[in-house]
């Protein structure tokens, strides 16, 4: 049954389904008939397409099962939120948290360590088929430990047990025989996501030598040391502790795909770190793909901007062809989907990098294509006419929203002339000035007073600031800060 069909007959079947679902919850039974799933292998975008390990098995779940899982997931999420069970280091499947938030925390942890004169490295862990090898007994014990007992525990255990799956490919033309699964939870299920978060919940407290942050099965361990030798020793201990924890919890750390990055913000490489895990030596890299960002050991963001410009170039070509055949409002909608979605992802991290203007050049190329103006002609009026924000304006908006959501991180001036303004954050390294934590006060203080009104809601603040920035079309952040009222 498709989602469209179920929605069409929802009024007729919802009373019966609600009775059945409520009975399943009361009796702790997950119906066997909706535990049969199709697995669609999705290429990860790296590695060999002939290697099955380079595919992500996404579960196609029956529609009636999705409805029941979403209901259970909502109740379980509410319980975990009220009980404050989930650790702060888990960023996945939680309201108000994203991959950008996790990347920001890791980068800020690196900057703070270097500002304090410490050596710092990040160990990026790769888990072998984490969702597919999750141990049901381990999960059941942890669910019970966190206070999930009785019919609720039976329901979740039954949800994981005695499942059947079929692998499909080539648009459904290729199909394997149906097999039963004794381990793992299906990827793509909202309920599986929460269960997996609970499985990983105690990891940060189990690794004493590192600050562990997670986004589902993407684990990053930040390790600091007083010297390179001390850092190397602590990295080895952290890697051993991580591997032992994964083994005890039914998971497996893949040392061949896990790697580490030693950060040196001055750009001067130090001696290579030798960190061994069993018989394998963990690879040390200078750049890595981390949650959609191209992170480099100097935090220059040049690799990410290079990758971003490549993606924007393809989008600009498509917009140029599209603008000649469709109305401008259609092209504008495509701009949001192809260009602005790329620009806004983590812009508060790379928006003050040395090469940020390269991204701005690509954006102006897209605007000129949409407005049908010549190369060399100023695009600033077109930004206003199309009601689109420039790259600097997008950066200002995202930094201001971060500050507004995290006002508790900053101190407010008590002086009469600067009353209500945020005080600057102290730092030593120039690189720290690019962090949203440090540059936030100067940008927030430059926002017009009527928009900064503390009594208005966040949504109102965002709407007013976004409207004002669109009308101004700033070409640099300094132009915004140094403007005259």
C-alpha positions, 0 to 999 in steps of 0.5 A: 500500500502506497502513502498516496493510497493510504492518505486517500482512504484515511478517513475510512480506515483510521478508526480501525487502524487506531484500534489495532495500533493501540492494542499493539502498544498495550500488548507489546506486540509489533505485527509480523505482517508489517515487519517485511521490508525491501532494502534498496542499496544507495551508492555512497558516492565514494569507493568502487561501485562494484564493492557492496560495502560502498552502498548504504542499505536504505529500508523501504518500510510498509506504509502501515508500519510507518504510521505505527512507528511514527506514533511510537517514535513520538511517544518515545521521544517525548519520554526521553526529552522529559527524562533528559536521558539522551546525552548532549553529545548526540546531535542526530534525530533531535529537534533544534540540532543539525550536522552544522551544529556538530561541525561547529562544536568540533571546530570551536573545540579545535580553536579553543585548544589551539588558543590555549596552546594545546596540540589537538587532533580529531579522530573520525571513526568509521563503523562497519554497517552500524545499523545492520549489526546492532545487537538486539540483546544489548539494545534491550538491556539499555532500553531497560536501563533507561526506564523503558519496561513492561509492554513498551519494552516488549513492543520495541524488542518485538519491533527489532526481532523476526524481521524479513527483508528483500534486496531490490535494485535496478528500479525493482527489476532485480530482487533477492530471495527473502531472508530473516534477520537476527541482528540490526535495525532497519535504516530509514525508520524513525523508530530505528533512529531513536533506538540506535541513539540509545545504543550509542548514548553512553559512549561519550562517558566511556572514553576518558581521553577524548571529547566524543560527539556523534551524529548517529553512527558518525563519531568524532573524538577530539583529543588534546595534549600538551605536546605532540608526543602527549597527543600521540599517546592520548590518541592511542588510548582514545582509539583503544577505548573506542574500539573496546566500547564498540566491541562490547556493544556489538559494533565494530570500528573499522581501522582501515577507514577510520582516520585522524587529523592533526590541526596546525592553524599556522599551516606548518606541518608537524611530524606524522603521528603514529597511532596503532589500533591492533595491527593497523596504523590509523591514517593521518589526513590533511583534509577529510569529508566531515558531515558534508564539509571538506575540513582541512587541518589548517581550518582555511576552508579552501578545500570546501570552497573549491568543492562548493564552487564546483557545485555552484558552477553546475547550478549556474549553468542550469539556471542560465539555460533555464532562464531563457525558457521559463518565467523568472519566478520559476527560475527563482524557485530553482535558485533556492533549490540549487544555489541557496541551499548550498550557500546556506549550509554551514555558511557561518563556518566558512563565510569569513574564510580568505576565499569566501569571495570566490563563492560570492562570484559564483552567486553573482553569476547565477543572479546575472543569469536570472536577471539576464544582465551582462557580465561586468554589470553590477548585480547589486540592484538585481539582488534587491529586485529578485528579493535575494540575499547576498553571501555576506547577508546570508552569513550575517543572518546565520551568525545573528540567529546563532547569537539570538539562540545562544544569548546565555553564552555572552555577557551584556555591557552595563555601561550607559553608552553601550547598554544592551550591547554584547561584550567581545569574546577574548581570544589570542589567535587570529583564527578564532576571530572567524568563529561564530562564537567570537565574531557573533557580538560585533555582528549582532551589535551592528543590527538596527536597534528596532530589530534587536528588540529582546522582547520579540520572538525569534521568528519575528526577529528572523523575519525583520532581519531577513527583510532588512538584509535583502533590501540592503544587499551588502557586499561585505561584512565590513560594509554592514558593520561600518555603515552609518545609520 
